[in-house]
């Protein structure tokens, strides 16, 4: 039994369906926003920067796993990110022969700019929501942050 299974109970079918719908609609929303920005940077690049932002520096293999790409693909992504100075390589404190990949200040700014653009292009889709509806979305975002901030490390290890 893994850590996640040991600390949770089986979700109800309703919760599983709700969460499945949430993942599906957020993927759709992400695709709509990315297309609307006209962004040519690959989704794998943004996902890699987001992983580094969420989890901090990590070795290439772990970064590939977290970003859901092969290690050779991650090697190319890291080379490209290094070329534009969005990441930096730092010595691994546990193994002097190894390196970790970390976000560089330019990468932090690029990721924030991209997220700002996503929000800006999506805002018109939601501009007719009233205060109560915006509060529902705000609370949902807060709940998702709380749930993933507390549990994402266990889920990742269990996967």
C-alpha positions, 0 to 999 in steps of 0.5 A: 500500500502506498502513502496516498492509499494509507492516508485517504479513503476511497472517493465517492463516485460523485467526487470522482466524476466531479474531479474528472470533469474539473480536470477536463474543463481546465484542460479545455480552458488551458487550450483555449487560453493558449490558442488565444494568446497565439503563444508559440512556446510549447506547452511542455516548456510552460509545464516544465517552468511550472513544475520548477516553480512548484517543486523547486530545483530538481535533477533532469530525470525527475524534472522529465518525470514531473513534466511527463516527457522523456529524458531526451525530450527534457534534455532538449527543453532544458537546453532551450531554456538555458539558452534563453536564460530561463533556467540555471544549473546548480550543483546538487548538494547530495551529489557533487557530480550531479546538477539540478535545474532551477528557475532563473529570474528571467524564467520566473518573469516569463512564467508570470507574464505567460500566466498574466496573458492567459488570464487576460485572454480568458477574462472576456469569457467571464466578464458577465459573471456577478460577484457571487459567481466570481466568489465561487470561482475564487473559493474553488481556486483557493480549495484547489490550491489548498488541496494540491499544496498539501497533497501534491507531493504524496500524489506524485510519489504514489504515481 
